Amino acid sequence: MALNLQIATLTFSFFFGICFSVLLTLNHKIIYHSNKFIKTIGTILIVGLSNIIYFIGLKYIDNATFHPYMLFALVLGFYLEIIISKYIKK
């Protein structure tokens, strides 16, 4: 894989991790609902649609080739947003 594609996929994965964390924060009431049916369907929809959007983005960037370091960038973006939001709330 060319270097510019690797940088583009890493950047996309990082920012998608941030967006995914924000999406989960915004849908906190659905994910942690007391009704198990709403909780299950809501979680499946949120996570499922996020996965579809992520792989569609990867499809446009590099034909949906997935490497382990993309997962690392995704998780890094996810946790960085959590740390930043906790810092802002203080």
Secondary structure, DSSP 4 states (H G I P E B T S, - for coil): --HHHHHHHHHHHHHHHHHHHHHHHHTHHHHT-SSHHHHHHHHHHHHHHHHHHHHHHHHHHHTT---HHHHHHHHHHHHHHHHHHHHHH-
